[in-house]
Amino acid sequence: MRIRGDVFWQWADPALHHRTHDETLDDGTFIDVQVRLSPSGITQMFIGVYAASGMALHEEAFDSRPGESMTRALAWGVGCARRLAISLKQTERHVA
């Protein structure tokens, strides 16, 4: 179960058309990338990275992805989320 942070709840609007990519990485880290169209047709995106326990490690929302379709933004966001998950894991190892 994911423990959503404030960034997600401020971004969330189930009434808007959206697409989602959920993925559990080998170490149990979970990524959640969502893209949507705003009422004015602007592509927006949410990226969430969650620990295996469900705790939010990183949440980020983009109000606008200029010039990107939902498909292109989703692909970029998935790559970004994977890189963030790896980076957060490496930082965690150096701190511990």
Secondary structure, DSSP 8 states (H G I E B T S, - for coil): --B--HHHHHH--TTS-EEEEEEE-TTS-EEEEEEEE-TTS-EEEEEEEE-TTSBEEEEEEES--TT--HHHHHHHHHHHHHHHHHHHHHHHHHH-
